[in-house]
Amino acid sequence: MKLKALSHYNGDMDTRYGDCILLYDSTSLVVYDCGHAQHAQVVEDLLYKNALISKVHIVISHNDGDHIDGIEKLMEYLYSKGYDVTVYSSLYLKSAKKVLELLDDGRRTLPATKQHILDTFDNIKKIVEKAQEYGFSIENAVIGTKVLLGSIVGPTEDEFAAVVAQAIEDDKVTKIDGETVMNAASVQLKYKLENAETVLLCGDASPEYLHHLDNYDLIQLPHHGKLDNAMKIFEALKDSYSKDYLISDNTGSGATSGGSDKLVEYMKNERYSPAFNTKSGVVSIPISTYGNISNTRTQGVKLGEMDCKF
């Protein structure tokens, strides 16, 4: 499988395009997040050019709009064309009893807890309901769930339940290890690329919820390249200089957007190899050289209108 992390469009660095990372070959496609309708259009273009793909796997890392805003458009297209689709997401209601145990104060009931979960994680609710309407398969993204040749590797059930419980307890935007509850327990996907590198995709997950990091060759640095998160990952690794890193920084220029500039400068000063960063354009790993797969991974060209070549 190849990896392609999508970027901004037509030089627009202000729009919050969000994340979209594709794992694909001529017969298979995994879409990890889809934060904007224009990303969905690129996926449609890939499918048009690869007619042997009949089944599409969509993995949703978490509830935030910059990771899911293009998913309903993509699902509408897939349904209209008759694709076999499986959606992988944290199905929060399946942990409702465990969440209620963590919240046990004698005031809450299971039905009320379930409704609070649906209200808090509203985007996931809408996507799952739409997938059900289309007749798509829906998988609870728990550890060990297979996604083609890859698998879900996090968060643990305890981490996941704690995140949901804290979101309900505080009834507001709150943080766990510096990340909002929406971010902290992002679904993590492990996959092996055709150049034999093992990649970890982790959305905006809290670094404390990322485990066995030394097992990966390429690690997505969470939350669009936030420096403090990346530093925790570097510290957790036995040899942080032996790894490759991916940053999905295409979330606009607003105060609440991502931003990897501080991380880029830090890595330069600490003499790390530069991370693959979607702020510079589409990232393609590995690249093809004269028809042969090369293990030399270089940054892709900037994405113009639809000049994303698959």
C-alpha positions in Angstrom: 0.0 0.0 0.0 1.0 3.6 -0.7 0.4 6.5 1.6 -0.8 9.9 0.4 -1.6 12.7 2.9 -3.7 15.4 1.2 -2.9 19.1 1.6 -4.4 22.6 0.8 -5.7 23.6 -2.6 -4.8 26.4 -5.1 -2.3 27.9 -2.7 -5.0 28.6 -0.1 -3.3 28.4 3.3 -6.1 30.0 5.3 -9.0 27.5 4.8 -9.2 24.8 7.4 -9.0 21.8 5.1 -8.1 19.4 7.9 -6.8 15.9 7.6 -7.2 13.2 5.0 -4.7 10.4 4.7 -5.1 7.7 2.0 -3.7 4.1 2.0 -4.2 2.5 -1.4 -3.1 0.4 -4.2 -4.8 -0.5 -7.5 -7.4 -2.7 -5.8 -7.7 -1.3 -2.3 -8.4 2.0 -0.5 -8.4 3.0 3.2 -9.4 6.6 3.9 -8.2 7.8 7.3 -10.2 10.9 8.1 -11.7 13.3 5.5 -11.8 16.9 6.9 -13.1 18.8 3.9 -15.3 18.3 0.8 -12.4 18.9 -1.5 -10.6 16.0 0.0 -13.6 13.9 -0.7 -13.4 15.1 -4.4 -9.8 13.9 -4.5 -10.8 10.4 -3.2 -13.5 10.3 -5.9 -10.9 11.1 -8.5 -8.7 8.3 -7.2 -11.6 5.8 -7.4 -12.4 6.9 -11.0 -8.8 6.2 -12.0 -8.7 2.9 -10.2 -11.7 0.9 -11.5 -10.6 -2.3 -9.8 -11.3 -0.8 -6.3 -14.8 -2.0 -5.3 -14.5 -1.8 -1.5 -13.6 1.3 0.5 -12.7 1.4 4.2 -13.2 4.7 6.1 -11.5 5.1 9.5 -12.7 8.1 11.6 -10.1 9.2 14.2 -12.5 11.3 16.3 -15.4 13.7 16.4 -13.8 17.0 15.4 -14.9 18.7 12.1 -11.4 19.1 10.7 -11.2 15.3 10.6 -14.8 14.4 9.4 -16.4 17.4 7.5 -15.9 15.7 4.2 -17.0 12.2 5.2 -20.8 12.6 4.5 -20.1 13.9 1.0 -17.7 11.0 0.4 -20.3 8.5 1.6 -23.0 10.0 -0.6 -20.7 9.5 -3.6 -19.8 5.9 -2.6 -23.4 5.0 -2.1 -24.4 6.5 -5.5 -21.7 4.4 -7.2 -22.5 1.2 -5.4 -19.2 0.7 -3.5 -18.9 -1.8 -0.7 -18.1 0.4 2.3 -17.1 -0.2 5.8 -16.9 2.6 8.3 -14.7 2.2 11.4 -15.4 4.5 14.4 -15.5 4.6 18.1 -19.0 3.5 18.9 -19.4 5.4 22.1 -22.7 3.8 23.2 -21.1 0.4 23.4 -19.1 1.7 26.4 -22.1 3.4 28.1 -22.2 1.0 31.0 -18.5 1.4 31.7 -18.8 5.1 31.5 -21.7 5.1 33.9 -19.6 3.1 36.4 -16.9 5.8 36.2 -19.5 8.4 36.8 -21.3 6.5 39.6 -22.7 9.2 41.9 -26.3 7.9 42.2 -27.7 10.7 40.0 -27.3 9.4 36.5 -29.1 6.7 34.7 -28.0 4.5 31.7 -30.5 6.1 29.3 -29.5 9.6 30.3 -25.8 8.7 30.0 -26.4 7.3 26.5 -28.2 10.5 25.4 -25.4 12.6 26.8 -22.9 10.6 24.8 -24.9 11.2 21.6 -25.1 14.9 22.3 -21.4 15.2 23.1 -20.2 13.2 20.1 -22.7 14.5 17.7 -20.7 14.3 14.5 -20.0 10.6 14.9 -23.7 10.0 15.6 -24.6 11.7 12.3 -22.0 9.8 10.3 -23.0 6.4 11.8 -26.7 7.1 11.2 -26.0 8.0 7.5 -23.9 4.9 7.1 -26.7 2.8 8.4 -29.1 4.5 6.0 -26.9 3.6 3.1 -26.5 0.0 4.3 -22.8 0.3 4.9 -21.0 -2.0 7.3 -20.0 -0.3 10.6 -17.2 -1.6 12.8 -16.4 -0.5 16.4 -12.8 0.7 16.1 -11.4 -1.2 19.1 -7.9 -2.6 19.5 -7.4 -5.6 17.2 -10.0 -4.6 14.6 -8.6 -5.4 11.2 -8.7 -2.8 8.4 -7.6 -4.7 5.3 -4.0 -5.6 6.1 -3.8 -3.0 8.9 -5.3 -2.9 12.4 -6.6 -0.6 15.1 -4.0 -0.2 17.9 -5.6 2.4 20.2 -7.0 3.7 22.4 -7.5 1.1 25.0 -11.1 0.6 26.3 -10.1 2.1 29.7 -8.6 5.2 28.0 -11.6 5.5 25.7 -14.2 5.2 28.6 -12.2 7.7 30.7 -12.4 10.3 27.9 -16.1 9.9 27.5 -16.7 10.0 31.2 -14.7 13.2 31.6 -16.6 14.8 28.7 -19.9 14.1 30.4 -18.7 15.0 33.9 -17.4 18.4 32.9 -20.2 19.1 30.4 -17.9 21.4 28.6 -14.7 21.4 26.5 -12.1 19.9 28.8 -8.6 18.5 28.5 -6.9 15.2 29.2 -3.1 15.4 29.2 -3.3 18.8 27.4 -5.7 17.5 24.7 -9.4 18.1 24.5 -11.5 15.0 25.1 -12.4 15.0 21.4 -8.8 14.6 20.5 -7.3 12.6 23.3 -8.7 9.2 22.4 -8.4 9.4 18.6 -8.6 6.1 16.9 -5.1 4.9 15.9 -4.3 2.8 12.8 -1.3 0.7 12.2 -0.4 -0.1 8.6 2.5 -1.6 6.6 3.4 0.2 3.4 4.8 -1.4 0.2 8.3 -0.2 1.1 8.0 -2.4 4.3 7.7 0.6 6.6 5.2 0.3 9.4 3.2 3.5 9.9 1.2 4.8 12.9 -1.7 7.2 12.1 -3.0 8.7 15.3 -5.2 11.8 14.5 -5.0 14.2 17.4 -4.4 11.6 20.1 -2.8 12.4 23.4 0.9 11.1 23.4 0.1 9.4 26.6 -2.4 7.2 24.8 0.2 6.1 22.1 1.9 2.8 23.0 4.8 0.7 21.6 6.1 3.6 19.6 9.4 1.9 19.0 7.6 -0.6 16.8 6.9 1.9 14.1 9.1 3.3 11.3 6.9 6.3 10.4 4.9 8.1 13.1 2.2 10.7 12.5 2.9 13.5 15.0 -0.5 14.2 16.4 -2.6 17.4 16.4 -1.2 18.9 13.2 2.4 19.2 14.5 1.9 20.7 18.0 5.4 21.0 19.4 4.7 19.9 23.0 3.0 16.7 21.7 5.9 15.9 19.4 8.4 16.4 22.2 6.6 13.8 24.4 6.8 11.3 21.5 10.5 12.0 21.0 11.2 11.5 24.7 9.2 8.2 24.7 11.3 6.7 21.9 14.5 4.8 22.5 16.0 6.5 19.5 13.9 9.3 18.1 16.4 10.0 15.4 15.9 6.6 13.8 12.3 7.3 12.9 10.5 9.1 10.1 7.7 11.5 11.0 4.5 12.7 9.2 2.8 16.0 10.0 -0.7 16.8 8.7 -0.7 20.6 9.0 -3.4 21.9 6.7 -5.8 23.4 9.1 -5.7 27.1 8.2 -4.2 30.1 9.9 -6.8 30.7 12.7 -5.9 30.9 16.3 -7.5 27.5 17.0 -6.0 25.8 14.0 -2.9 23.5 13.9 0.5 24.9 13.3 3.8 23.1 12.9 6.2 26.0 12.5 7.6 25.8 16.0 8.0 22.0 15.6 9.8 22.4 12.2 12.2 24.9 13.8 12.8 22.7 16.8 13.5 19.6 14.6 15.9 21.7 12.6 17.8 23.0 15.7 17.9 19.5 17.1 19.2 18.1 13.8 16.3 15.8 13.0 15.6 14.9 9.4 12.7 17.1 8.3 9.3 15.6 8.8 7.0 15.0 5.9 4.6 17.9 6.2 1.4 18.5 4.3 1.9 22.3 4.8 4.4 22.0 2.0 2.1 20.0 -0.3 0.8 16.5 -0.8 2.9 13.8 0.9 3.4 10.6 -1.0 5.2 7.6 0.5 6.9 5.9 -1.1 7.3 7.6 -4.5 7.6 5.9 -7.8 10.8 6.4 -9.8 10.8 5.3 -13.5 8.2 2.7 -12.7 10.0 1.2 -9.7 9.2 1.8 -6.1 11.9 3.8 -4.4 12.6 3.7 -0.7 13.8 7.3 -1.0 10.7 9.2 0.2 10.5 12.8 -0.8 7.8 15.5 -0.4 5.1 15.5 -3.1 4.3 18.4 -5.3 1.8 21.0 -4.2 -1.8 20.2 -4.9 -3.3 22.7 -7.3 -6.9 22.2 -8.4 -7.1 18.4 -8.8 -3.5 17.7 -9.9 -3.1 15.0 -7.3 -1.7 12.1 -9.4 -2.4 8.6 -8.2 
